[in-house]
Amino acid sequence: MQETNDSNRRVLPRSVIMGWCLIAIFVAISAGLVNYRDHLRYFQLGWLISLVGYAAIVFSLSKLPGSRLGSWRVWLIGIALFRVALIHTVPSDDLHRYVWEGKIQRFGLNPYTTLPIDVERPELTQDDPNWSKINHPDYPAIYPPLAQLLFRLTSSFGDSIYTVKFVLVLFELLAILLLGRLLVAHNLAPHWASLYALCPLSIASVAIEGHQDSMMLAGLALMAIAASRKRFVWCGVWLGAAISVKTVAIVLVPWLLFRRPIALLATAAVCAACYLPYSDAGWHVFDSLYRFGQTTTSMGLVATTLSPIIGEDGVRILGALSLLTFAMWLASKRTDLPTFATRSFAALILVMPVVHAWYLTWFLFFSWARIRFAWLVFCGAAVVYFEAEGIRAATGQWNMPTWVFYAWYAPFGICWFAESALEKRKKRM
């Protein structure tokens, strides 16, 4: 009888097998298309198929113990293979900027003071496909200095966008590996990392699109591990590294402020050290960040709904004050870091004037700490966001149809209110 039970434990549940197979179909379709923008409907169909598989995985995680889910190492191999299979696909135009900014640093130029449109040096522009495809060529670099240093490092291996994408995928796999260790520290099965790793949104954001958010997530995973061990100075170090890759990580500062304020000196020291190689730019390092924040509005929930009433400036002020108040309140409750991170990033996304699909990976990475079905639906509904990419492939202009906003946010809103109502009902009972 004991041998029979052990044998049953080694057999993966059908929900897990089905989940992996359906997600694999999405990966296979995306890999075969190479450039999904030219065949958008097939890409979206694959995405919808993968959502069924993802739902099966989430169901299995919530209903089965870790011993019934199989080897985490095997899951990691599958997660890595999915991403490696997609490296050859055509990424977003952000990759061209990453490569360009790494390249000009080799020639002694500061990316924070160099506008691609103004560069006339033939050794930088002649026969360089990246220069002609850079988005916003009238803007200098917007990404923080540690990201720039990493772009410079990858540039040493050549000027291919796929080299940079490969490095970003490695960072994402490192982040997932660290997330598995963090889950074990929280007495959870490491398989819960698949809540992020097997979501079609996450797969598309780095392995296909090539966004550099994976570097920030790796830093935040290290910060969370340090927090689980109460090593707050190291929390400050890794937070500084995360901020120096992606500025939005600054929303985690209140958490550390309420735990060990002096550790923020480590955060400041790391940020200052990263900025030092670009210090000749002075305050110009923030030029693009300021310009984007003040002049661009796209797909933001609060911005879209309230701008006609209180104006764009009013929306930005209201969003900043609301986020600060919420983050300080949440930090004062001594919430653990993963819960604080997922809730703070979720709040940030709701008040940001510009929201892109891959931003959702910020809260999804730690969503296991506070699972909300509505937010998972929000990630799944991001399939409509790619309509703008299909339009660009057809017309050459990136344009987001008005209906996409409602198709993206409506399922999220409906699920949010339904889920909240159920929670209130349970508390009353």
C-alpha positions as a printed NumPy array, in Angstrom:
array([[  0.   ,   0.   ,   0.   ],
       [  2.853,   2.379,   0.845],
       [  4.483,   1.737,  -2.552],
       [  1.189,   2.558,  -4.308],
       [  0.86 ,   5.855,  -2.447],
       [  4.457,   6.825,  -3.261],
       [  3.83 ,   5.993,  -6.909],
       [  0.733,   8.208,  -6.979],
       [  2.723,  11.089,  -5.536],
       [  5.216,  10.864,  -8.39 ],
       [  2.451,  11.164, -11.   ],
       [  1.728,  14.8  , -11.835],
       [ -1.934,  15.831, -11.592],
       [ -3.747,  16.305, -14.877],
       [ -4.262,  20.006, -14.148],
       [ -0.492,  20.546, -13.983],
       [  0.168,  18.589, -17.185],
       [ -2.626,  20.4  , -19.018],
       [ -1.387,  23.759, -17.771],
       [  2.143,  23.216, -19.006],
       [  0.958,  21.899, -22.373],
       [ -1.331,  24.864, -23.052],
       [  1.343,  27.387, -22.083],
       [  3.769,  25.503, -24.339],
       [  1.333,  26.037, -27.232],
       [  1.545,  29.801, -26.681],
       [  5.342,  29.641, -26.623],
       [  5.4  ,  27.532, -29.798],
       [  3.043,  29.913, -31.625],
       [  5.044,  32.967, -30.568],
       [  8.337,  31.324, -31.521],
       [  6.959,  30.32 , -34.904],
       [  5.599,  33.787, -35.671],
       [  9.003,  35.386, -34.9  ],
       [  7.375,  38.832, -35.121],
       [  3.938,  38.622, -33.529],
       [  3.049,  42.115, -34.774],
       [  2.616,  40.799, -38.303],
       [  0.261,  38.045, -37.156],
       [ -1.347,  39.618, -34.106],
       [ -4.499,  37.507, -34.023],
       [ -2.535,  34.24 , -33.887],
       [ -0.443,  35.667, -31.052],
       [ -3.554,  36.716, -29.145],
       [ -5.155,  33.322, -29.732],
       [ -2.069,  31.632, -28.299],
       [ -2.2  ,  34.006, -25.332],
       [ -5.839,  33.095, -24.625],
       [ -5.003,  29.383, -24.842],
       [ -2.165,  29.889, -22.384],
       [ -4.518,  31.657, -19.969],
       [ -6.483,  28.413, -19.629],
       [ -3.222,  26.615, -18.873],
       [ -2.162,  29.34 , -16.453],
       [ -5.492,  29.042, -14.646],
       [ -4.897,  25.286, -14.321],
       [ -1.46 ,  25.968, -12.818],
       [ -2.858,  28.505, -10.347],
       [ -5.598,  26.027,  -9.381],
       [ -2.998,  23.303,  -8.807],
       [ -0.845,  25.588,  -6.679],
       [ -3.779,  26.539,  -4.477],
       [ -5.177,  23.012,  -4.039],
       [ -2.152,  20.713,  -3.958],
       [  0.821,  20.403,  -1.598],
       [  4.31 ,  20.92 ,  -2.985],
       [  4.978,  17.186,  -2.85 ],
       [  2.29 ,  16.604,  -5.491],
       [  3.626,  19.217,  -7.909],
       [  6.773,  17.397,  -8.922],
       [ 10.377,  18.525,  -8.817],
       [ 10.918,  22.29 ,  -8.683],
       [ 14.139,  21.79 , -10.617],
       [ 12.158,  20.288, -13.492],
       [  9.782,  23.258, -13.376],
       [ 12.775,  25.605, -13.517],
       [ 14.117,  23.806, -16.577],
       [ 10.744,  24.15 , -18.293],
       [ 10.515,  27.841, -17.374],
       [ 14.009,  28.414, -18.782],
       [ 13.281,  26.483, -22.   ],
       [ 10.149,  28.547, -22.643],
       [ 12.221,  31.706, -22.493],
       [ 15.205,  30.462, -24.46 ],
       [ 12.83 ,  29.347, -27.233],
       [ 11.664,  32.959, -27.624],
       [ 14.961,  34.855, -27.621],
       [ 15.069,  34.917, -31.438],
       [ 11.696,  36.672, -31.688],
       [ 11.561,  40.345, -32.686],
       [ 11.534,  42.479, -29.507],
       [ 10.15 ,  45.927, -28.742],
       [ 11.97 ,  49.004, -30.018],
       [ 13.26 ,  49.603, -26.486],
       [ 16.023,  47.095, -27.259],
       [ 17.426,  49.386, -29.948],
       [ 17.796,  52.136, -27.388],
       [ 19.466,  49.79 , -24.892],
       [ 22.056,  48.785, -27.503],
       [ 22.562,  52.343, -28.728],
       [ 23.108,  53.729, -25.229],
       [ 25.608,  50.984, -24.504],
       [ 27.42 ,  51.628, -27.771],
       [ 27.844,  55.396, -27.408],
       [ 29.394,  54.864, -23.976],
       [ 32.183,  52.908, -25.68 ],
       [ 32.907,  56.067, -27.671],
       [ 33.053,  58.274, -24.578],
       [ 29.573,  59.839, -24.866],
       [ 27.234,  60.337, -21.934],
       [ 23.782,  58.868, -22.712],
       [ 22.141,  61.447, -20.436],
       [ 23.37 ,  64.375, -22.533],
       [ 23.374,  62.741, -25.973],
       [ 20.251,  62.868, -28.109],
       [ 20.209,  60.179, -30.832],
       [ 18.74 ,  62.663, -33.303],
       [ 21.694,  65.049, -32.84 ],
       [ 24.501,  62.535, -33.296],
       [ 26.336,  63.049, -36.591],
       [ 29.407,  60.892, -36.059],
       [ 29.478,  58.348, -38.919],
       [ 31.167,  55.675, -36.798],
       [ 28.053,  55.728, -34.604],
       [ 25.288,  56.143, -37.144],
       [ 26.49 ,  54.698, -40.441],
       [ 25.142,  51.21 , -41.113],
       [ 23.768,  51.031, -37.56 ],
       [ 20.21 ,  49.602, -37.627],
       [ 19.703,  50.455, -33.966],
       [ 20.187,  54.199, -34.42 ],
       [ 17.44 ,  54.484, -37.036],
       [ 14.946,  52.474, -34.94 ],
       [ 15.314,  54.231, -31.596],
       [ 12.035,  55.384, -30.098],
       [ 11.856,  59.026, -29.024],
       [ 15.151,  59.978, -30.7  ],
       [ 14.771,  63.535, -29.398],
       [ 15.077,  62.29 , -25.796],
       [ 18.305,  61.423, -23.962],
       [ 18.505,  58.295, -21.799],
       [ 15.681,  57.771, -19.306],
       [ 16.846,  54.558, -17.633],
       [ 18.848,  54.899, -14.384],
       [ 22.652,  54.525, -14.226],
       [ 23.023,  50.882, -13.19 ],
       [ 20.949,  49.936, -16.224],
       [ 23.261,  52.11 , -18.334],
       [ 26.328,  50.397, -16.909],
       [ 24.828,  47.019, -17.779],
       [ 24.04 ,  48.242, -21.308],
       [ 27.679,  49.3  , -21.576],
       [ 28.802,  45.861, -20.408],
       [ 26.637,  43.977, -22.905],
       [ 27.841,  46.33 , -25.634],
       [ 31.31 ,  44.854, -25.172],
       [ 29.964,  41.634, -26.705],
       [ 28.549,  43.34 , -29.794],
       [ 25.719,  45.579, -30.92 ],
       [ 23.035,  42.943, -31.356],
       [ 19.659,  43.436, -29.725],
       [ 19.517,  39.69 , -29.135],
       [ 22.66 ,  39.799, -26.997],
       [ 20.971,  42.282, -24.691],
       [ 17.752,  40.264, -24.678],
       [ 19.676,  37.12 , -23.745],
       [ 21.242,  38.944, -20.771],
       [ 17.834,  40.24 , -19.673],
       [ 16.415,  36.718, -19.827],
       [ 19.311,  35.527, -17.654],
       [ 18.431,  38.217, -15.111],
       [ 14.818,  37.084, -15.154],
       [ 15.781,  33.462, -14.612],
       [ 18.011,  34.57 , -11.725],
       [ 15.068,  36.492, -10.261],
       [ 12.825,  33.405, -10.536],
       [ 15.479,  31.207,  -8.93 ],
       [ 15.845,  33.683,  -6.053],
       [ 12.074,  33.886,  -5.758],
       [ 11.95 ,  30.132,  -5.253],
       [ 14.432,  30.444,  -2.375],
       [ 12.395,  33.28 ,  -0.892],
       [  9.241,  31.165,  -0.988],
       [ 10.966,  28.37 ,   0.893],
       [ 11.995,  30.92 ,   3.519],
       [  8.306,  31.832,   3.836],
       [  7.394,  28.127,   4.244],
       [  5.796,  27.887,   0.818],
       [  6.504,  25.547,  -2.069],
       [  8.944,  27.147,  -4.53 ],
       [  6.47 ,  26.244,  -7.281],
       [  4.538,  29.375,  -6.285],
       [  7.15 ,  31.311,  -8.267],
       [  5.211,  30.069, -11.306],
       [  2.49 ,  32.556, -10.462],
       [  4.898,  34.982, -12.081],
       [  7.057,  32.706, -14.241],
       [  4.282,  30.946, -16.194],
       [  2.006,  33.924, -16.717],
       [  1.861,  34.757, -20.446],
       [  2.376,  38.415, -19.573],
       [  5.714,  37.67 , -17.897],
       [  6.828,  35.377, -20.705],
       [  6.045,  38.04 , -23.292],
       [  7.501,  40.974, -21.336],
       [ 11.116,  39.792, -21.27 ],
       [ 11.626,  36.769, -23.525],
       [  9.686,  38.358, -26.411],
       [  9.593,  42.113, -25.805],
       [ 12.95 ,  42.345, -24.019],
       [ 12.14 ,  44.879, -21.309],
       [ 14.804,  45.541, -18.698],
       [ 12.486,  45.261, -15.697],
       [ 13.92 ,  41.792, -15.056],
       [ 17.06 ,  43.429, -13.652],
       [ 14.991,  45.337, -11.081],
       [ 13.097,  42.18 , -10.112],
       [ 16.373,  40.362,  -9.451],
       [ 17.425,  43.177,  -7.127],
       [ 14.084,  43.145,  -5.327],
       [ 14.265,  39.373,  -4.89 ],
       [ 17.651,  39.788,  -3.188],
       [ 16.192,  42.555,  -1.033],
       [ 13.288,  40.328,   0.019],
       [ 15.651,  37.473,   0.914],
       [ 17.704,  39.873,   3.035],
       [ 14.488,  41.089,   4.675],
       [ 13.476,  37.525,   5.558],
       [ 16.799,  37.25 ,   7.401],
       [ 16.403,  40.713,   8.981],
       [ 19.588,  41.963,   7.341],
       [ 18.341,  45.476,   6.795],
       [ 21.596,  47.011,   5.649],
       [ 21.66 ,  44.536,   2.78 ],
       [ 18.012,  45.431,   2.151],
       [ 19.216,  48.991,   1.673],
       [ 21.988,  47.886,  -0.682],
       [ 19.712,  45.845,  -2.923],
       [ 17.014,  48.506,  -2.868],
       [ 19.603,  51.014,  -4.065],
       [ 20.569,  48.649,  -6.875],
       [ 16.907,  48.166,  -7.867],
       [ 16.251,  51.92 ,  -7.914],
       [ 19.399,  52.409,  -9.988],
       [ 17.945,  50.04 , -12.585],
       [ 14.299,  51.164, -12.523],
       [ 13.249,  54.298, -10.654],
       [  9.834,  52.894,  -9.684],
       [ 11.497,  50.703,  -7.032],
       [ 11.582,  53.861,  -4.928],
       [  8.054,  52.99 ,  -3.744],
       [  9.678,  50.473,  -1.374],
       [ 11.586,  53.176,   0.518],
       [  8.774,  53.646,   3.117],
       [  8.977,  49.958,   4.035],
       [ 12.657,  50.266,   4.944],
       [ 12.08 ,  53.639,   6.579],
       [  9.757,  52.015,   9.128],
       [ 12.081,  49.033,   9.704],
       [ 15.591,  50.43 ,   9.849],
       [ 15.856,  54.077,   8.733],
       [ 19.644,  54.095,   8.896],
       [ 19.732,  51.35 ,   6.242],
       [ 18.528,  53.948,   3.755],
       [ 22.04 ,  55.378,   3.908],
       [ 23.158,  52.209,   2.128],
       [ 20.451,  52.795,  -0.467],
       [ 21.635,  56.37 ,  -1.012],
       [ 25.278,  55.259,  -1.178],
       [ 24.571,  52.66 ,  -3.875],
       [ 22.522,  55.137,  -5.935],
       [ 25.264,  57.773,  -5.638],
       [ 27.978,  55.292,  -6.621],
       [ 26.008,  54.243,  -9.706],
       [ 25.448,  57.855, -10.77 ],
       [ 29.111,  58.782, -10.307],
       [ 30.27 ,  57.642, -13.807],
       [ 27.646,  59.975, -15.305],
       [ 28.121,  62.889, -12.909],
       [ 29.225,  65.253, -15.685],
       [ 25.581,  65.3  , -16.798],
       [ 24.574,  66.927, -13.514],
       [ 20.814,  67.14 , -13.058],
       [ 20.32 ,  66.311, -16.729],
       [ 20.238,  62.653, -15.731],
       [ 16.589,  63.27 , -14.833],
       [ 15.623,  65.224, -17.978],
       [ 13.837,  62.434, -19.835],
       [ 12.188,  61.091, -16.699],
       [ 10.771,  64.529, -15.972],
       [  9.636,  65.121, -19.546],
       [  7.851,  61.779, -19.778],
       [  6.231,  62.261, -16.397],
       [  4.947,  65.727, -17.228],
       [  3.879,  65.376, -20.849],
       [  2.804,  61.78 , -21.48 ],
       [ -0.516,  60.144, -20.608],
       [ -1.516,  56.702, -21.862],
       [ -3.718,  53.954, -20.408],
       [ -3.496,  55.24 , -16.828],
       [ -6.714,  54.541, -14.925],
       [ -6.803,  57.649, -12.734],
       [ -5.346,  59.888, -15.435],
       [ -7.837,  58.798, -18.074],
       [-10.894,  59.058, -15.837],
       [-10.076,  62.23 , -13.875],
       [ -8.056,  64.361, -16.295],
       [-11.206,  65.849, -17.905],
       [-12.353,  66.93 , -14.426],
       [ -9.223,  68.182, -12.609],
       [ -6.706,  68.433, -15.439],
       [ -3.485,  66.526, -16.048],
       [ -1.479,  68.462, -13.444],
       [ -4.174,  67.841, -10.874],
       [ -4.177,  64.137, -11.666],
       [ -0.414,  63.898, -11.2  ],
       [ -0.522,  65.716,  -7.866],
       [ -3.455,  63.639,  -6.641],
       [ -1.777,  60.408,  -7.743],
       [  1.517,  61.241,  -6.035],
       [ -0.14 ,  62.258,  -2.76 ],
       [ -2.438,  59.216,  -2.77 ],
       [  0.437,  56.837,  -3.405],
       [  2.634,  58.412,  -0.729],
       [ -0.186,  58.304,   1.828],
       [ -0.998,  54.684,   1.043],
       [  2.638,  53.552,   1.105],
       [  3.339,  55.271,   4.431],
       [  0.161,  53.845,   5.973],
       [  0.941,  50.347,   4.745],
       [  4.556,  50.564,   5.951],
       [  3.409,  51.715,   9.396],
       [  1.419,  48.463,   9.753],
       [  4.706,  46.517,   9.669],
       [  3.597,  44.543,   6.635],
       [  6.118,  42.   ,   5.375],
       [  8.113,  43.093,   2.335],
       [  6.502,  40.833,  -0.338],
       [  2.997,  41.942,   0.678],
       [  4.096,  45.583,   0.822],
       [  5.755,  45.308,  -2.583],
       [  2.805,  43.769,  -4.403],
       [  0.297,  46.21 ,  -2.879],
       [  2.484,  49.284,  -3.39 ],
       [  3.286,  48.442,  -7.007],
       [ -0.399,  47.75 ,  -7.641],
       [ -1.297,  51.155,  -6.201],
       [  1.447,  52.786,  -8.263],
       [  0.09 ,  51.295, -11.475],
       [ -3.404,  52.567, -10.721],
       [ -2.236,  56.18 , -10.289],
       [  0.453,  56.319, -12.993],
       [ -0.438,  58.493, -16.001],
       [  1.292,  56.013, -18.325],
       [  0.722,  52.266, -17.99 ],
       [  2.286,  49.681, -20.275],
       [  1.452,  45.982, -20.084],
       [  4.832,  44.888, -18.76 ],
       [  4.445,  47.212, -15.738],
       [  2.09 ,  44.622, -14.301],
       [  5.012,  42.265, -13.752],
       [  6.136,  44.508, -10.885],
       [  3.299,  43.433,  -8.59 ],
       [  2.867,  40.01 , -10.183],
       [  6.365,  39.016,  -9.023],
       [  5.307,  39.172,  -5.355],
       [  1.602,  38.461,  -5.867],
       [  1.848,  35.103,  -4.086],
       [  2.045,  37.068,  -0.836],
       [ -1.457,  38.449,  -1.323],
       [ -3.281,  36.722,  -4.135],
       [ -6.113,  38.694,  -5.655],
       [ -7.982,  37.073,  -8.521],
       [ -8.801,  40.491,  -9.993],
       [ -5.137,  41.334, -10.482],
       [ -4.47 ,  38.028, -12.221],
       [ -7.398,  38.799, -14.526],
       [ -5.831,  42.216, -15.144],
       [ -2.609,  40.524, -16.248],
       [ -4.488,  38.123, -18.521],
       [ -6.586,  40.896, -20.096],
       [ -3.351,  42.658, -21.093],
       [ -3.602,  40.703, -24.352],
       [ -5.627,  43.626, -25.751],
       [ -2.746,  46.026, -25.089],
       [ -0.867,  44.573, -28.057],
       [ -3.435,  46.036, -30.451],
       [ -1.211,  49.12 , -30.638],
       [  1.717,  47.   , -31.828],
       [ -0.434,  45.495, -34.566],
       [ -1.428,  48.978, -35.699],
       [  2.213,  50.051, -35.782],
       [  3.106,  47.057, -37.947],
       [  0.373,  48.026, -40.4  ],
       [  0.725,  51.819, -40.405],
       [  4.131,  52.604, -38.913],
       [  2.485,  54.586, -36.087],
       [  1.989,  53.388, -32.514],
       [ -1.65 ,  54.131, -31.702],
       [ -3.761,  52.693, -28.905],
       [ -7.47 ,  52.325, -29.8  ],
       [ -9.866,  53.838, -27.265],
       [-11.723,  50.575, -26.762],
       [ -8.586,  48.872, -25.433],
       [ -8.748,  50.915, -22.219],
       [-12.243,  49.604, -21.427],
       [-11.498,  46.045, -22.555],
       [ -8.461,  45.975, -20.27 ],
       [ -9.849,  47.64 , -17.154],
       [-13.485,  46.445, -17.23 ],
       [-12.757,  42.75 , -16.396],
       [-10.397,  43.917, -13.662],
       [-12.995,  46.263, -12.17 ],
       [-15.789,  43.691, -12.271],
       [-13.629,  41.033, -10.625],
       [-12.329,  43.517,  -8.058],
       [-15.806,  44.486,  -6.836],
       [-17.034,  40.89 ,  -6.9  ],
       [-14.012,  39.676,  -4.961],
       [-14.329,  42.484,  -2.409],
       [-18.014,  41.709,  -1.915],
       [-17.267,  38.036,  -1.307],
       [-14.582,  38.919,   1.239],
       [-16.983,  41.185,   3.14 ],
       [-19.63 ,  38.467,   3.104],
       [-17.182,  35.919,   4.523],
       [-16.215,  38.295,   7.337],
       [-19.846,  38.792,   8.281],
       [-20.423,  35.054,   8.398]])
